[in-house]
C-alpha cells in the first residue's frame, strides 16, 4: 500500500513539474541512510517520516531514505555504514543506540544520529 502511494506521488510529481519547474531554483535532495535492526523498528520509520513532514520536509523532494535492515546482526552495521558512505549519503540515521554506536565504529567521515537515547547520552 505505501509503495503504491509513493509511486503514484513520484509519477504525479514528475508529470506535474512541466514548465513551472524551470522557473524554480533547484532544491537539494538529501540522501539519508537509515540503519535498523529489523522487527519493530520498521514502525519507527513511519514516525521519522511523519516528524520530517511536520517540519516541512517532503520525501522525494527534499530527502530520500535509503533503508538498510541488518536483521538483528549488529556485526553487520559497520559494513552497512561503509556501504552507505560509498553510496554518498548525506547523513546516517540509526534507529537504536546500539546501532548508532556500531555506525560510528564503521565510519567517521560524515554525520550520523539516532533518536533521543544516544543524543541525550552524548554519544552522537
N, CA, C and O atoms as a GROMACS GRO file, in nm:
protein
  496
    1UNK      N    1   0.082  -0.119   0.000
    1UNK     CA    2   0.000   0.000   0.000
    1UNK      C    3   0.087   0.126   0.000
    1UNK      O    4   0.065   0.215  -0.082
    2UNK      N    5   0.185   0.136   0.091
    2UNK     CA    6   0.270   0.253   0.096
    2UNK      C    7   0.352   0.266  -0.031
    2UNK      O    8   0.378   0.377  -0.078
    3UNK      N    9   0.394   0.154  -0.085
    3UNK     CA   10   0.474   0.157  -0.208
    3UNK      C   11   0.394   0.216  -0.323
    3UNK      O   12   0.445   0.296  -0.401
    4UNK      N   13   0.267   0.174  -0.333
    4UNK     CA   14   0.182   0.227  -0.440
    4UNK      C   15   0.160   0.377  -0.424
    4UNK      O   16   0.166   0.452  -0.521
    5UNK      N   17   0.136   0.420  -0.300
    5UNK     CA   18   0.116   0.562  -0.274
    5UNK      C   19   0.241   0.641  -0.313
    5UNK      O   20   0.231   0.746  -0.375
    6UNK      N   21   0.358   0.589  -0.275
    6UNK     CA   22   0.484   0.655  -0.308
    6UNK      C   23   0.501   0.664  -0.459
    6UNK      O   24   0.537   0.770  -0.512
    7UNK      N   25   0.476   0.553  -0.529
    7UNK     CA   26   0.494   0.553  -0.675
    7UNK      C   27   0.397   0.648  -0.742
    7UNK      O   28   0.434   0.716  -0.838
    8UNK      N   29   0.271   0.654  -0.694
    8UNK     CA   30   0.176   0.749  -0.751
    8UNK      C   31   0.225   0.892  -0.733
    8UNK      O   32   0.218   0.973  -0.825
    9UNK      N   33   0.274   0.923  -0.612
    9UNK     CA   34   0.326   1.057  -0.585
    9UNK      C   35   0.445   1.091  -0.671
    9UNK      O   36   0.459   1.203  -0.720
   10UNK      N   37   0.532   0.992  -0.690
   10UNK     CA   38   0.651   1.012  -0.773
   10UNK      C   39   0.612   1.042  -0.917
   10UNK      O   40   0.666   1.134  -0.979
   11UNK      N   41   0.519   0.963  -0.972
   11UNK     CA   42   0.475   0.983  -1.110
   11UNK      C   43   0.403   1.118  -1.124
   11UNK      O   44   0.428   1.192  -1.219
   12UNK      N   45   0.315   1.149  -1.029
   12UNK     CA   46   0.241   1.276  -1.036
   12UNK      C   47   0.337   1.394  -1.029
   12UNK      O   48   0.320   1.493  -1.101
   13UNK      N   49   0.438   1.385  -0.942
   13UNK     CA   50   0.536   1.493  -0.931
   13UNK      C   51   0.617   1.510  -1.057
   13UNK      O   52   0.650   1.622  -1.097
   14UNK      N   53   0.651   1.397  -1.119
   14UNK     CA   54   0.730   1.403  -1.242
   14UNK      C   55   0.651   1.465  -1.356
   14UNK      O   56   0.703   1.546  -1.432
   15UNK      N   57   0.526   1.425  -1.367
   15UNK     CA   58   0.444   1.474  -1.476
   15UNK      C   59   0.396   1.617  -1.454
   15UNK      O   60   0.380   1.693  -1.549
   16UNK      N   61   0.374   1.652  -1.328
   16UNK     CA   62   0.320   1.784  -1.297
   16UNK      C   63   0.425   1.894  -1.296
   16UNK      O   64   0.389   2.012  -1.293
   17UNK      N   65   0.553   1.859  -1.299
   17UNK     CA   66   0.660   1.958  -1.291
   17UNK      C   67   0.662   2.052  -1.409
   17UNK      O   68   0.672   2.173  -1.390
   18UNK      N   69   0.655   2.003  -1.527
   18UNK     CA   70   0.647   2.077  -1.652
   18UNK      C   71   0.726   2.205  -1.660
   18UNK      O   72   0.841   2.212  -1.616
   19UNK      N   73   0.664   2.309  -1.717
   19UNK     CA   74   0.730   2.436  -1.742
   19UNK      C   75   0.758   2.514  -1.614
   19UNK      O   76   0.857   2.587  -1.608
   20UNK      N   77   0.673   2.500  -1.512
   20UNK     CA   78   0.695   2.577  -1.391
   20UNK      C   79   0.820   2.532  -1.316
   20UNK      O   80   0.876   2.610  -1.239
   21UNK      N   81   0.864   2.411  -1.337
   21UNK     CA   82   0.984   2.362  -1.269
   21UNK      C   83   1.109   2.437  -1.315
   21UNK      O   84   1.204   2.452  -1.239
   22UNK      N   85   1.110   2.483  -1.437
   22UNK     CA   86   1.226   2.554  -1.490
   22UNK      C   87   1.246   2.688  -1.420
   22UNK      O   88   1.359   2.735  -1.408
   23UNK      N   89   1.138   2.749  -1.374
   23UNK     CA   90   1.147   2.880  -1.310
   23UNK      C   91   1.188   2.870  -1.163
   23UNK      O   92   1.231   2.970  -1.105
   24UNK      N   93   1.175   2.753  -1.102
   24UNK     CA   94   1.206   2.737  -0.960
   24UNK      C   95   1.353   2.703  -0.942
   24UNK      O   96   1.412   2.633  -1.024
   25UNK      N   97   1.414   2.753  -0.832
   25UNK     CA   98   1.553   2.717  -0.806
   25UNK      C   99   1.563   2.568  -0.772
   25UNK      O  100   1.470   2.508  -0.719
   26UNK      N  101   1.676   2.510  -0.803
   26UNK     CA  102   1.697   2.368  -0.776
   26UNK      C  103   1.699   2.344  -0.625
   26UNK      O  104   1.761   2.420  -0.551
   27UNK      N  105   1.631   2.240  -0.581
   27UNK     CA  106   1.626   2.203  -0.441
   27UNK      C  107   1.713   2.080  -0.422
   27UNK      O  108   1.698   1.981  -0.493
   28UNK      N  109   1.804   2.087  -0.326
   28UNK     CA  110   1.889   1.972  -0.298
   28UNK      C  111   1.806   1.863  -0.233
   28UNK      O  112   1.732   1.889  -0.139
   29UNK      N  113   1.819   1.743  -0.283
   29UNK     CA  114   1.754   1.627  -0.223
   29UNK      C  115   1.858   1.556  -0.139
   29UNK      O  116   1.954   1.500  -0.192
   30UNK      N  117   1.838   1.557  -0.008
   30UNK     CA  118   1.932   1.492   0.083
   30UNK      C  119   1.909   1.342   0.084
   30UNK      O  120   1.796   1.295   0.091
   31UNK      N  121   2.019   1.270   0.078
   31UNK     CA  122   2.014   1.124   0.084
   31UNK      C  123   2.043   1.082   0.227
   31UNK      O  124   2.154   1.103   0.278
   32UNK      N  125   1.944   1.022   0.292
   32UNK     CA  126   1.956   0.983   0.432
   32UNK      C  127   1.958   0.831   0.439
   32UNK      O  128   1.861   0.764   0.404
   33UNK      N  129   2.071   0.778   0.486
   33UNK     CA  130   2.080   0.634   0.507
   33UNK      C  131   2.020   0.601   0.642
   33UNK      O  132   2.050   0.666   0.742
   34UNK      N  133   1.934   0.500   0.646
   34UNK     CA  134   1.870   0.457   0.770
   34UNK      C  135   1.912   0.312   0.796
   34UNK      O  136   1.892   0.225   0.711
   35UNK      N  137   1.971   0.289   0.914
   35UNK     CA  138   2.009   0.152   0.951
   35UNK      C  139   1.924   0.111   1.069
   35UNK      O  140   1.918   0.181   1.170
   36UNK      N  141   1.858  -0.002   1.055
   36UNK     CA  142   1.774  -0.052   1.163
   36UNK      C  143   1.798  -0.200   1.186
   36UNK      O  144   1.850  -0.271   1.100
   37UNK      N  145   1.758  -0.245   1.305
   37UNK     CA  146   1.778  -0.384   1.343
   37UNK      C  147   1.666  -0.475   1.294
   37UNK      O  148   1.674  -0.596   1.312
   38UNK      N  149   1.564  -0.422   1.234
   38UNK     CA  150   1.451  -0.501   1.188
   38UNK      C  151   1.341  -0.505   1.292
   38UNK      O  152   1.342  -0.428   1.388
   39UNK      N  153   1.248  -0.596   1.273
   39UNK     CA  154   1.139  -0.613   1.369
   39UNK      C  155   1.057  -0.487   1.388
   39UNK      O  156   1.013  -0.424   1.291
   40UNK      N  157   1.037  -0.450   1.514
   40UNK     CA  158   0.951  -0.336   1.547
   40UNK      C  159   1.010  -0.202   1.504
   40UNK      O  160   0.940  -0.101   1.504
   41UNK      N  161   1.137  -0.200   1.470
   41UNK     CA  162   1.199  -0.073   1.429
   41UNK      C  163   1.143  -0.021   1.297
   41UNK      O  164   1.156   0.098   1.267
   42UNK      N  165   1.080  -0.107   1.218
   42UNK     CA  166   1.018  -0.060   1.094
   42UNK      C  167   0.908   0.042   1.123
   42UNK      O  168   0.889   0.136   1.046
   43UNK      N  169   0.836   0.024   1.234
   43UNK     CA  170   0.730   0.118   1.270
   43UNK      C  171   0.788   0.256   1.299
   43UNK      O  172   0.722   0.357   1.276
   44UNK      N  173   0.909   0.261   1.349
   44UNK     CA  174   0.973   0.389   1.380
   44UNK      C  175   1.000   0.472   1.254
   44UNK      O  176   1.006   0.595   1.260
   45UNK      N  177   1.016   0.406   1.142
   45UNK     CA  178   1.040   0.479   1.017
   45UNK      C  179   0.920   0.566   0.983
   45UNK      O  180   0.936   0.679   0.936
   46UNK      N  181   0.799   0.514   1.006
   46UNK     CA  182   0.679   0.594   0.980
   46UNK      C  183   0.676   0.718   1.068
   46UNK      O  184   0.639   0.827   1.023
   47UNK      N  185   0.716   0.703   1.194
   47UNK     CA  186   0.723   0.818   1.284
   47UNK      C  187   0.830   0.917   1.241
   47UNK      O  188   0.810   1.038   1.251
   48UNK      N  189   0.943   0.866   1.194
   48UNK     CA  190   1.051   0.950   1.144
   48UNK      C  191   1.002   1.034   1.026
   48UNK      O  192   1.027   1.154   1.019
   49UNK      N  193   0.933   0.969   0.932
   49UNK     CA  194   0.880   1.039   0.816
   49UNK      C  195   0.776   1.142   0.856
   49UNK      O  196   0.774   1.253   0.802
   50UNK      N  197   0.689   1.107   0.952
   50UNK     CA  198   0.586   1.200   0.998
   50UNK      C  199   0.650   1.322   1.063
   50UNK      O  200   0.604   1.435   1.042
   51UNK      N  201   0.755   1.301   1.142
   51UNK     CA  202   0.825   1.413   1.205
   51UNK      C  203   0.888   1.505   1.102
   51UNK      O  204   0.882   1.628   1.116
   52UNK      N  205   0.948   1.448   1.000
   52UNK     CA  206   1.007   1.530   0.894
   52UNK      C  207   0.900   1.607   0.819
   52UNK      O  208   0.920   1.723   0.781
   53UNK      N  209   0.786   1.542   0.798
   53UNK     CA  210   0.675   1.610   0.728
   53UNK      C  211   0.625   1.728   0.810
   53UNK      O  212   0.594   1.833   0.754
   54UNK      N  213   0.615   1.711   0.943
   54UNK     CA  214   0.572   1.821   1.030
   54UNK      C  215   0.669   1.939   1.020
   54UNK      O  216   0.628   2.054   1.035
   55UNK      N  217   0.795   1.910   0.996
   55UNK     CA  218   0.896   2.016   0.983
   55UNK      C  219   0.899   2.077   0.843
   55UNK      O  220   0.976   2.168   0.816
   56UNK      N  221   0.815   2.025   0.754
   56UNK     CA  222   0.805   2.081   0.620
   56UNK      C  223   0.890   2.009   0.515
   56UNK      O  224   0.902   2.057   0.402
   57UNK      N  225   0.948   1.895   0.550
   57UNK     CA  226   1.028   1.820   0.454
   57UNK      C  227   0.941   1.718   0.381
   57UNK      O  228   0.864   1.645   0.443
   58UNK      N  229   0.955   1.714   0.250
   58UNK     CA  230   0.875   1.625   0.167
   58UNK      C  231   0.965   1.515   0.111
   58UNK      O  232   1.065   1.542   0.044
   59UNK      N  233   0.927   1.390   0.139
   59UNK     CA  234   1.006   1.277   0.090
   59UNK      C  235   1.004   1.276  -0.062
   59UNK      O  236   0.899   1.293  -0.124
   60UNK      N  237   1.120   1.254  -0.121
   60UNK     CA  238   1.132   1.253  -0.265
   60UNK      C  239   1.165   1.390  -0.322
   60UNK      O  240   1.217   1.401  -0.433
   61UNK      N  241   1.135   1.494  -0.246
   61UNK     CA  242   1.165   1.630  -0.291
   61UNK      C  243   1.286   1.686  -0.216
   61UNK      O  244   1.385   1.726  -0.278
   62UNK      N  245   1.278   1.689  -0.083
   62UNK     CA  246   1.391   1.738  -0.003
   62UNK      C  247   1.479   1.626   0.050
   62UNK      O  248   1.595   1.650   0.083
   63UNK      N  249   1.426   1.505   0.059
   63UNK     CA  250   1.508   1.394   0.110
   63UNK      C  251   1.462   1.261   0.051
   63UNK      O  252   1.348   1.245   0.008
   64UNK      N  253   1.555   1.168   0.050
   64UNK     CA  254   1.529   1.030   0.009
   64UNK      C  255   1.588   0.940   0.116
   64UNK      O  256   1.701   0.960   0.161
   65UNK      N  257   1.512   0.839   0.157
   65UNK     CA  258   1.561   0.743   0.256
   65UNK      C  259   1.617   0.620   0.188
   65UNK      O  260   1.553   0.562   0.100
   66UNK      N  261   1.736   0.580   0.229
   66UNK     CA  262   1.795   0.455   0.184
   66UNK      C  263   1.797   0.364   0.307
   66UNK      O  264   1.887   0.375   0.390
   67UNK      N  265   1.699   0.276   0.317
   67UNK     CA  266   1.679   0.196   0.438
   67UNK      C  267   1.752   0.064   0.426
   67UNK      O  268   1.740  -0.009   0.327
   68UNK      N  269   1.830   0.034   0.531
   68UNK     CA  270   1.907  -0.091   0.536
   68UNK      C  271   1.872  -0.164   0.666
   68UNK      O  272   1.883  -0.106   0.775
   69UNK      N  273   1.832  -0.288   0.656
   69UNK     CA  274   1.794  -0.370   0.771
   69UNK      C  275   1.905  -0.473   0.795
   69UNK      O  276   1.935  -0.554   0.707
   70UNK      N  277   1.966  -0.469   0.914
   70UNK     CA  278   2.072  -0.565   0.945
   70UNK      C  279   2.017  -0.690   1.013
   70UNK      O  280   2.092  -0.779   1.052
   71UNK      N  281   1.884  -0.696   1.027
   71UNK     CA  282   1.814  -0.814   1.079
   71UNK      C  283   1.870  -0.863   1.213
   71UNK      O  284   1.887  -0.983   1.235
   72UNK      N  285   1.899  -0.768   1.302
   72UNK     CA  286   1.945  -0.801   1.436
   72UNK      C  287   2.094  -0.832   1.446
   72UNK      O  288   2.143  -0.857   1.556
   73UNK      N  289   2.166  -0.831   1.336
   73UNK     CA  290   2.308  -0.863   1.335
   73UNK      C  291   2.390  -0.734   1.350
   73UNK      O  292   2.422  -0.668   1.251
   74UNK      N  293   2.422  -0.699   1.475
   74UNK     CA  294   2.497  -0.576   1.497
   74UNK      C  295   2.637  -0.580   1.437
   74UNK      O  296   2.697  -0.476   1.413
   75UNK      N  297   2.689  -0.699   1.413
   75UNK     CA  298   2.819  -0.712   1.349
   75UNK      C  299   2.818  -0.664   1.204
   75UNK      O  300   2.923  -0.634   1.148
   76UNK      N  301   2.700  -0.657   1.145
   76UNK     CA  302   2.688  -0.613   1.005
   76UNK      C  303   2.671  -0.462   0.992
   76UNK      O  304   2.673  -0.409   0.881
   77UNK      N  305   2.655  -0.391   1.104
   77UNK     CA  306   2.625  -0.248   1.099
   77UNK      C  307   2.742  -0.168   1.042
   77UNK      O  308   2.722  -0.081   0.957
   78UNK      N  309   2.864  -0.195   1.087
   78UNK     CA  310   2.980  -0.118   1.041
   78UNK      C  311   2.996  -0.129   0.890
   78UNK      O  312   3.021  -0.029   0.822
   79UNK      N  313   2.981  -0.249   0.836
   79UNK     CA  314   2.993  -0.268   0.691
   79UNK      C  315   2.878  -0.198   0.618
   79UNK      O  316   2.898  -0.139   0.512
   80UNK      N  317   2.759  -0.206   0.675
   80UNK     CA  318   2.643  -0.138   0.616
   80UNK      C  319   2.666   0.012   0.612
   80UNK      O  320   2.632   0.078   0.513
   81UNK      N  321   2.722   0.068   0.718
   81UNK     CA  322   2.753   0.212   0.723
   81UNK      C  323   2.856   0.247   0.615
   81UNK      O  324   2.841   0.349   0.547
   82UNK      N  325   2.958   0.164   0.599
   82UNK     CA  326   3.058   0.191   0.494
   82UNK      C  327   2.994   0.185   0.355
   82UNK      O  328   3.027   0.266   0.268
   83UNK      N  329   2.903   0.089   0.336
   83UNK     CA  330   2.834   0.080   0.206
   83UNK      C  331   2.750   0.204   0.179
   83UNK      O  332   2.747   0.255   0.067
   84UNK      N  333   2.681   0.254   0.281
   84UNK     CA  334   2.602   0.376   0.265
   84UNK      C  335   2.693   0.495   0.236
   84UNK      O  336   2.658   0.583   0.157
   85UNK      N  337   2.808   0.496   0.299
   85UNK     CA  338   2.905   0.603   0.273
   85UNK      C  339   2.948   0.601   0.126
   85UNK      O  340   2.962   0.707   0.065
   86UNK      N  341   2.969   0.483   0.071
   86UNK     CA  342   3.005   0.470  -0.070
   86UNK      C  343   2.891   0.513  -0.161
   86UNK      O  344   2.914   0.557  -0.274
   87UNK      N  345   2.768   0.501  -0.112
   87UNK     CA  346   2.651   0.545  -0.189
   87UNK      C  347   2.628   0.696  -0.176
   87UNK      O  348   2.529   0.749  -0.227
   88UNK      N  349   2.719   0.763  -0.107
   88UNK     CA  350   2.720   0.909  -0.095
   88UNK      C  351   2.596   0.965  -0.025
   88UNK      O  352   2.534   1.060  -0.073
   89UNK      N  353   2.559   0.904   0.090
   89UNK     CA  354   2.450   0.961   0.169
   89UNK      C  355   2.502   1.084   0.242
   89UNK      O  356   2.622   1.098   0.266
   90UNK      N  357   2.411   1.174   0.276
   90UNK     CA  358   2.447   1.296   0.349
   90UNK      C  359   2.446   1.275   0.500
   90UNK      O  360   2.512   1.349   0.574
   91UNK      N  361   2.373   1.175   0.545
   91UNK     CA  362   2.355   1.150   0.687
   91UNK      C  363   2.317   1.004   0.707
   91UNK      O  364   2.248   0.946   0.623
   92UNK      N  365   2.361   0.945   0.816
   92UNK     CA  366   2.314   0.812   0.853
   92UNK      C  367   2.232   0.826   0.980
   92UNK      O  368   2.278   0.882   1.079
   93UNK      N  369   2.109   0.776   0.975
   93UNK     CA  370   2.020   0.777   1.090
   93UNK      C  371   2.008   0.635   1.141
   93UNK      O  372   1.963   0.546   1.068
   94UNK      N  373   2.047   0.613   1.265
   94UNK     CA  374   2.039   0.481   1.327
   94UNK      C  375   1.916   0.476   1.416
   94UNK      O  376   1.892   0.569   1.493
   95UNK      N  377   1.838   0.370   1.405
   95UNK     CA  378   1.713   0.360   1.479
   95UNK      C  379   1.729   0.317   1.624
   95UNK      O  380   1.631   0.320   1.698
   96UNK      N  381   1.848   0.279   1.667
   96UNK     CA  382   1.869   0.236   1.806
   96UNK      C  383   2.009   0.279   1.850
   96UNK      O  384   2.099   0.294   1.767
   97UNK      N  385   2.027   0.297   1.980
   97UNK     CA  386   2.156   0.339   2.032
   97UNK      C  387   2.265   0.238   1.998
   97UNK      O  388   2.376   0.277   1.962
   98UNK      N  389   2.235   0.109   2.010
   98UNK     CA  390   2.335   0.007   1.979
   98UNK      C  391   2.379   0.016   1.833
   98UNK      O  392   2.497  -0.003   1.803
   99UNK      N  393   2.286   0.044   1.744
   99UNK     CA  394   2.319   0.060   1.603
   99UNK      C  395   2.400   0.187   1.582
   99UNK      O  396   2.495   0.187   1.505
  100UNK      N  397   2.364   0.294   1.652
  100UNK     CA  398   2.435   0.420   1.640
  100UNK      C  399   2.582   0.405   1.678
  100UNK      O  400   2.671   0.456   1.610
  101UNK      N  401   2.607   0.335   1.788
  101UNK     CA  402   2.745   0.313   1.831
  101UNK      C  403   2.823   0.232   1.728
  101UNK      O  404   2.940   0.261   1.700
  102UNK      N  405   2.760   0.130   1.672
  102UNK     CA  406   2.827   0.049   1.570
  102UNK      C  407   2.851   0.128   1.442
  102UNK      O  408   2.952   0.108   1.375
  103UNK      N  409   2.759   0.218   1.407
  103UNK     CA  410   2.777   0.304   1.289
  103UNK      C  411   2.902   0.390   1.306
  103UNK      O  412   2.982   0.403   1.214
  104UNK      N  413   2.917   0.447   1.425
  104UNK     CA  414   3.033   0.535   1.450
  104UNK      C  415   3.164   0.458   1.439
  104UNK      O  416   3.266   0.517   1.404
  105UNK      N  417   3.164   0.328   1.468
  105UNK     CA  418   3.284   0.248   1.452
  105UNK      C  419   3.312   0.221   1.305
  105UNK      O  420   3.428   0.206   1.265
  106UNK      N  421   3.207   0.216   1.224
  106UNK     CA  422   3.222   0.184   1.082
  106UNK      C  423   3.261   0.301   0.994
  106UNK      O  424   3.319   0.280   0.887
  107UNK      N  425   3.232   0.423   1.036
  107UNK     CA  426   3.262   0.540   0.954
  107UNK      C  427   3.274   0.662   1.042
  107UNK      O  428   3.221   0.665   1.153
  108UNK      N  429   3.344   0.763   0.994
  108UNK     CA  430   3.357   0.889   1.069
  108UNK      C  431   3.363   1.010   0.976
  108UNK      O  432   3.394   1.120   1.020
  109UNK      N  433   3.335   0.990   0.848
  109UNK     CA  434   3.353   1.099   0.753
  109UNK      C  435   3.234   1.194   0.744
  109UNK      O  436   3.249   1.304   0.689
  110UNK      N  437   3.120   1.157   0.796
  110UNK     CA  438   3.004   1.245   0.786
  110UNK      C  439   2.909   1.218   0.901
  110UNK      O  440   2.926   1.118   0.971
  111UNK      N  441   2.808   1.303   0.922
  111UNK     CA  442   2.724   1.293   1.041
  111UNK      C  443   2.640   1.167   1.048
  111UNK      O  444   2.596   1.112   0.947
  112UNK      N  445   2.619   1.123   1.172
  112UNK     CA  446   2.524   1.017   1.200
  112UNK      C  447   2.447   1.057   1.323
  112UNK      O  448   2.499   1.131   1.407
  113UNK      N  449   2.324   1.010   1.334
  113UNK     CA  450   2.243   1.043   1.450
  113UNK      C  451   2.147   0.930   1.479
  113UNK      O  452   2.129   0.839   1.398
  114UNK      N  453   2.085   0.939   1.596
  114UNK     CA  454   1.986   0.839   1.635
  114UNK      C  455   1.880   0.909   1.720
  114UNK      O  456   1.897   1.025   1.756
  115UNK      N  457   1.773   0.840   1.752
  115UNK     CA  458   1.669   0.900   1.836
  115UNK      C  459   1.723   0.940   1.973
  115UNK      O  460   1.840   0.917   2.003
  116UNK      N  461   1.640   1.000   2.053
  116UNK     CA  462   1.674   1.059   2.183
  116UNK      C  463   1.780   0.988   2.264
  116UNK      O  464   1.871   1.055   2.314
  117UNK      N  465   1.774   0.857   2.281
  117UNK     CA  466   1.865   0.786   2.371
  117UNK      C  467   2.012   0.818   2.349
  117UNK      O  468   2.081   0.856   2.444
  118UNK      N  469   2.059   0.804   2.229
  118UNK     CA  470   2.202   0.827   2.203
  118UNK      C  471   2.235   0.975   2.207
  118UNK      O  472   2.342   1.012   2.255
  119UNK      N  473   2.147   1.059   2.158
  119UNK     CA  474   2.178   1.202   2.157
  119UNK      C  475   2.182   1.257   2.299
  119UNK      O  476   2.270   1.337   2.331
  120UNK      N  477   2.088   1.217   2.385
  120UNK     CA  478   2.087   1.270   2.520
  120UNK      C  479   2.202   1.218   2.603
  120UNK      O  480   2.241   1.281   2.701
  121UNK      N  481   2.258   1.101   2.566
  121UNK     CA  482   2.370   1.046   2.641
  121UNK      C  483   2.504   1.104   2.595
  121UNK      O  484   2.607   1.075   2.655
  122UNK      N  485   2.502   1.185   2.488
  122UNK     CA  486   2.624   1.247   2.439
  122UNK      C  487   2.705   1.156   2.351
  122UNK      O  488   2.821   1.187   2.322
  123UNK      N  489   2.651   1.046   2.309
  123UNK     CA  490   2.725   0.950   2.226
  123UNK      C  491   2.726   0.989   2.080
  123UNK      O  492   2.810   0.940   2.005
  124UNK      N  493   2.636   1.076   2.039
  124UNK     CA  494   2.629   1.113   1.899
  124UNK      C  495   2.651   1.261   1.885
  124UNK      O  496   2.649   1.314   1.774
   0.00000   0.00000   0.00000
